[in-house]
Structure formats: C-alpha cells, structure tokens
Amino acid sequence: MAEMRGQVAAVLGPTNTGKTHYAIERMLARRSGVIGLPLRLLAREVYDRIVALRGPSVVALITGEERIVPARAAYVGASEDARATGMAGELLSMDEVPLCDNPERGHVFTERLLRARGAQETLFLGSDTMKGAINALVPKVSFLRRERFSTLSYTGSRKISRMPARSAIVGFSADNVYAIAELLRRQKGGAAVVLGALSPRTRNAQVDLYQNGDVDHLVATDAIGMGLNLDIDHVAFSATSKFDGRRMRRLMPNELAQIAGR
C-alpha cells in the first residue's frame, strides 16, 4: 500500500460529466502533473488540449506508439500501460479506475490504485461502481460526485439508412466496423472509422474528419466509451453482445450506459 502523500480524491459519476476536464484544471493549477489514461487516442486528445493551453514546450505525450518529451516538460498525458510506475508530479490522475476489474489490464490499474500517488494531490476518476473498492483500498480518500446534465433515452431500433447526422455506430470487431462503414459510404456518402489497430496519425485524421463535419457518421469499437470526447448526438449499437477475450456474452447495463453516455 502506498504511503500517504498529499490529498487523495475519487471523482466519480456517469460518463460525460467532465471528470477528465476537472483533472486537467486541477493539474494546470499545479507546477507539474501526470494524467494517466486508458487509451492512446485519449492520451493524444488530452495532450492536444494541454498544449493549446500551455504550449508544446512544457507538455509531454507518452503512449505505446508515441513519445513526445520536451526538455522542460512539466505536464504529461500518458496511456496508463505506458506510464512508468514512478512517474508523477505534484498531481497524479488516473482515469477509468473501473479497468481494475479488466481481465487483461486490471493488474496495471490495480497496482496504480494501490501505489501511485502525486506529491500533493491524487485523483482517481471513474464510475460509482468503484466507490466501495476505492473506499476499502485507499486510506483517507475523499469522494467527489459529478452529475450528468443531459439525459440518456432509448429510441428503439433503426436501420442504418435512417441514422440521423452526428451519429456513432458501435461495432465489436474490426470486420463489423468496416462493413458498417462501407454501407454508410454507399448510403450516406462516407463515415469516419476509429479502431485501436489504426496508426496514431490515421486515428487522429479520422477523428478530425468527423469532428470537423466532413462526414456526419462515425463507426467505432466500444473503446469510444472510455472517454473520447466527440460531438455525438445519437449512439447506435450494431449488437448487444461481444467477445470479451474468452467468450461471447451480452453487454451489462452499465457497459451499455458507459458507451452510450459519450
């Protein structure tokens, strides 16, 4: 168990409630800090946001694919799997704490939860489902609740040809994502595709294609539920079951809400 260093808080709430934005604000109020994120693309997005506020000379990006580390770097956006265990600053934030329960990556996130601390402040970001575990494992932790201002509602099934503009369609395999994107290309004129297997440059270009309004539809894997901030008005699922690395299973209600809440 980590020795207490500064204040430790868990910032919990549904998706799209500004938890990452809060962590960035808290970090930039300090002289240094590290934000650990669950996705390379999300680490890049946070890096770009901090660069826009502080300039590229003091901001670093560390992922399994990209490494930008200026000599005077004070703020770091990193994918959690690529972040060195001892890497911290005055503030350390870890996003998507529920991944502690992930069969493949849980050991990384659990080790961080138990041992990683900022010199003055530590933030753990995630859903309310983690409150009990965090309370049991992290001494003297305080909790901050973030409320959602918009409402999620189910609108029923819909054909792809009737999907409105600014929609995301979620698939659970690369083949499924590409097949849906090709159908949208024929029926709607185009779609952006976001997959973890794409190179950083290609992924970033596809996100920009959608965000800039060059296409009105996005097709992605369920990774978009881990915090990518996109201008999406409607979310559709191509299926409600997925292969989780061991077996096909139905998505849990909290998983559906995590993805749809983006």
Buried (B, 14 or more C-beta within 10 A) or exposed (E): EBEEBEBBBBBBBBBBBBBBEBBBEBBBEBEBBBBBBBBBBBBBBBBBBBBEEEEBEBBBBBBEBBEBEEEEBBBBBBBBBBBEEEBBBBBBBBBBBBBBEBEEBEEBBBEBBEEBBBBBBBBBBBBBEBBEBBEEBBEEBEEEEBEEEEEEEEEEEEEBEEBEEBBBBBBBBBEBBBBBBEBBBEBBEBBBBBBEEBEBEEBBEBBEBBBEEEBBBBBBBBBBBBBBBBEBEBBBBBEEEBEBEEEEEEBEEEBBBBBBBB
